[in-house]
Amino acid sequence: MRGPRKGDLPGRRGRVVVVTGASGGVGRAAARAFAARGDRVALLARGREGLAGAADEVQRAGGEALVVTVDMADAKAVDDAAQQVADAFGHIDVWVNNAFAGVFAPFTEVTPDEFRRVTEVTYLGYVFGTRAALRHMLPRDRGTVVQVGSALAYRGIPLQSAYCGAKHAIQGFNESLRCELLHRGSRVRTTMVQLPALNTPQFDWVLNRLPGRARPVAPVYQPEVAARAIVHAAGHGRRREYWVGGSTVATLIANAVVPGVLDRYLARSGFEAQQDEGEPAGQGNLWTPADGPHGRDFGAHGRFDQEAVGGGPQEWASRNRGRMGAGGAVVALGALATAGLRRRRRHATW
């Protein structure tokens, strides 16, 4: 196991980090990224095959893994899982809410039970996870809760009404909680990371009633881009929010400025942009894990490696907003100084 890095508490083997939805996709990539720091990582999910694979990757990356099988829609089970982590590692430093479920279909083709299940996993799972984390963080007056969000927390798109509704709900819940923590002067932090479309296996296990195979709206980013942002946010919880990916920035700005235009654009393009040729993937993992007893370990990546990008300038900009602000101030001061010198020269000439 690697030794502690700068910022870790002395005498400890890195931080204690809980990642929900850790069996695949973004959660899997984030668990690896935390482990590379030497952190102890608790892996929470339903799928046993994926959890076993994630634990092996955490250990090979230099971390220590604890596997906890749990359905995030079950509040008591989530509380028990948090207690299991605290019993094993002594405390919880970081809690990453990432687990979700989804249905790709027009709203009128989603049953009430399916809509409820997506909401319970994707929204209430974050609520239950946050509550469990705070029970262990507030008495110590330290810790960070990272809510893994999406551009869809601000901008709904067609064919994902339940998921978009849940992400919007997380946004409002997190803002309310943040205000309460600030009011009480707590050193416990909560922050949200808004992600772009990602190359994860979700598009092969989501419940899909579309004519074709579900896919992310291009441009597509690798899950490691999200993982780096989540790890950074965990160490910089004072920031209320991080926007990851140029497409996220463009979408959120467009939605703030011309939401009606975006409505019409998505009405025209949103159906085709979320489908590929091929047969849909059946019932997916809404009710049971995709990597069941006879399933497989899906890992972090989906089937879009050939088109997915591994980062870009916006990723650096999101993590270094303070440096950019300082750099902008220097440039502005330089421009003002230059302008003043020019004015003085003109006056001297006159």
N, C-alpha and C positions, 0 to 999 in steps of 0.2 A: 504494500500500500504506500502511496506517496505521502510525503510529509505535508504539514499544513502550509498553505500559501499566505501571502501577505493579506491581512484582514481577518484571518481566522483567529479565534480566541486562543491564547497561549495554553499549552498543555492539553489541547483537544485535537482530535483527529478530524479537523474540518467541521463543517456545520452538519446539523441534522436536518435533512430535507425530506418532505413528503411530496410525492408526485402522484396525483390521481390520473386515471386513464393511462397508466404507465406501460401497458402491455404492447402498445403499438403507436405508430405515428409520431406526433409531436411529443407526447409524454415519454415515449421510448427514447427519442433523441435528446430530450431535456435531461432525462435520468443519466444518460451517458455523459452529457456535458457537466453535470454536477459532480459525477464520479471522477471526472478528469481533474477536478480540483482537490480530490481526496475527501470529498464529503461522504457522509453516511446517508444512504438514500433508501427511504421506505417506498416500496412500489405497491400502489393500490390499484386494483382492477378486478374484473371478473374472470378473465380468460387465463387459465392455468398454463397453457402452452406459451402464450406470450409473456406471462410473468416470469416463467422459468428462463426464457431467452433473455429477457431484460435483466434479470439478476446476474446471469452469466456475463453480460456485457458490462454491467456496473463493476463487477469484480475485476474483469480484465482491464477496465479503464483506470483502475486504481482506487475505487471506492469500496464501501461495504454495503451490502444489500440486505434488506429485510422485505420479504414477500408477504403481503396481506391481501387475501382474497375478499373482496367486498363489492356490494352493489351500492353505488353512491346515492341511489334513490331511497335507501333505507337509513333513516336518521340514527336509529340506535346502533346499527351495524357500523356506521361511520364513526360514532362516538367510541365504540369499542375498538375500532381500528386505531384511532388516535391514541387511546390509552395503551394499546399494544406497542405502538411506536415509543411512547414515553417510557414504558416499562423496560423496553429493550435498550434504548439509547439515552434515557435520562431526561430528555426534554425535546422540544421541537423548535427549531430556529426559523425554518421556511416551510410554508405550505403552498403548493402549487395546485390550484383548481384547474383541471384540464379535461376531465371525463365528459363525454357528451354522447348523444344519440341523435339520429336524424331520419327523416323520410323525404325522398325525392318524389314529389307528386304535386299536382295542383291541389289547392286547399280542399276543394270539394271531394277529392278522392282519398283524403286522409280521415280515418275513422276517429271518433272521439277517444277511444282507448289508446290509439297510436299517438294522437296529439298529447294526451295526458302523459303518456310514458316518456315522450321526448322532453316535455316540460319538467317532469320529475327528475330525470337524469341530468339534463343540461342546465336547468335553472336551480331547482331545489337541491341538486347534488352540490352545487357551489355554495348555496346557503348552509346546508348541513356541514359541508367541509369547513367553511369559514367559522361556523359556530364551534365545531370541535377544535379547530386550531386555536381560537381565542380562549377557550377554557384552559389551555396550557400556556398560552403566551401572556395573557393579561396579568396573572399573578407574578410573573417574572418581569413584566413591563418591558418586554423586548420580543422581537420577531417580525416577520414580514409575510403577508398573504399576497400571493400573486394570482390574479384572476386572468386566465388566458381567454382573451376575447377575440374579436374579429372585426373587420370592416363592417360586417353585417350587424354589429351591435348598434350602428348608426343608420345603416342603409339596408333596408329589406330588399330582397330580390325574389323573383318568382320561383316557384317549385320548392322552396324551403321555408314555408310559412312558420312551421313549428319551431325550427331551429332559430330563425331570425327573431321570432318573438321571445324565445328564451334568452338569446344574447342581448336583446334590448333590455330585458328584465334584469339581467346581471349588471348591466351598466347603471341602471337606476339604483339598484340595491347597493352596489359598491360605492356610489357617490354618497348615499345616505350614511353608510357605515363610516366612510372616511370623515365626514363632518362630525360624527359622534366621537370618533377617536381623537380628533383635533380638539373638540370641546373639552374633553376630560384631560387633555395634556398627556395622553398616552404616548409612549415610545414604540408601541406596536404600529406597524405601517401596513397599509394596503395599497396596491397599485394594480393597474390593468394594462395588459399588452394586447394591442389590436393587430391581428395578423392578416396577411393576404391569403390568396389561394395557395395551397400547399400540396406537394406530391406525397400524399400519405395513403395508406391502404383503405381509408374510409370509403372511398368510392367503389370498392369491390365488396364491401360488407354492409353498406347502408341499404335499408329497405327502399326499393326502387320500383316505381310504377310507370316510369317513362318508357317510350318505345325503344330507346337505346341505352347504352351503358352510361352511368353517371360519371361526370368528370368535373374538375375544377375549372372556373372561368379564367382563361389566360390573362396576364402572364402567371406562370406557376413557379413557386419558389420551393427549394429543398427544405425539409423539416429542420435541418441544422441551422438555418437562418432564424427560425422561430426559437430554437433551443438557445442560441447565443443571446437573443433578446431577453428570454425568460431568466437566464442566469444573471444577466446584467441587471435586470429589474429587481431580482431578489437581493442584490447588494446595494441597490439605490432606490429603496422604497419610498423616499420622500417625493419622488416624481409621481404625480397622480396617474400618468398615462404615457404609454409608448406607442407610436405608430410605426409599424414595421412594413417595409416594402413601398416602392414608389406608387404601386397601384392602390394601396391603402390610402396614402396621402391624397392622391388624385380623386379617389372615390369620396372621401370624407369632405374634401373641399368643395367638390362639385355638388354634393348633396346639401351642403350648407348654403351654397350660392344659388343653384338652379335645380332644386329638387324636382320640380315639375318636368323639366327637360329630361332629367335622369329617369323619371317614371316612364316616359314615352320611349326613351332609348332602350331600357330594359324590357319593356313590353315587346319591342321588336326583336331584340337580340338575345334576351336572357334564356329563352327556351332552347334554342339551338346551341348556344354557348356552353350549356351544361350537359351535353350529350355527345357520345361517340357512337360509331357503328358497333353493333354487337348485341348480344342478349343481356338483359338486366340480370342482376346478381341474386334474385330471389328475396327471401325474407331477411337476410342480413343478420345483424346482431342486436336488433331492437329488444327482443325478448330473451335471447340466450347468447352467450359469447360466440363470436365467429370462429374462434379457435377452441371449439368444444372438445369432448373426449376423443373424437376422431378427426379433429381439425388440424391446423398447422399454425406455426408461428409466422405471423405476417411481417414482423419487423417494423422499421420506421418508414421505409420508402414504399410508395405506390408504384404504379406502372408508367409513370410519366418522367422517368429519369432523362430521357433524350431531350425533352423540352424544358425541364426545370433548371432554374438558375440558382447559383449558390450564394448570392449576395449582391451588393451594389453600393453606390455612394450613399444612398438614403439610409442604409443600415448603419453606417458609421455616423452619419449625421444624427440619427435618432439617439445613439448612445452618447454622443458628444455635443449635446445641445449647449451645454455651458461653455465649452471651448469655442463653439461657433459664435455664441453671444459675445464672448470676450474678444474674439477675432474681429467680429463685426464692429465692436466698440472701438478697437484700435484703428480699423480702417476709417470709421466715421470721424474719429479724432484727427487722423492724418489728413482726411479730406478737408475738415474745418480749418486745420492749421495751414494747409496749402492755400485754401481760399483766402484766409486772413492775410497771408504773406503777399498774395497777388493784389489784394486791395491796398495794402500798404505801399506796394511798388507803384500802383497806379496813382495813388495820392502823391507819392514822392515825385512822380513824373509831372503831375499837374502843377 
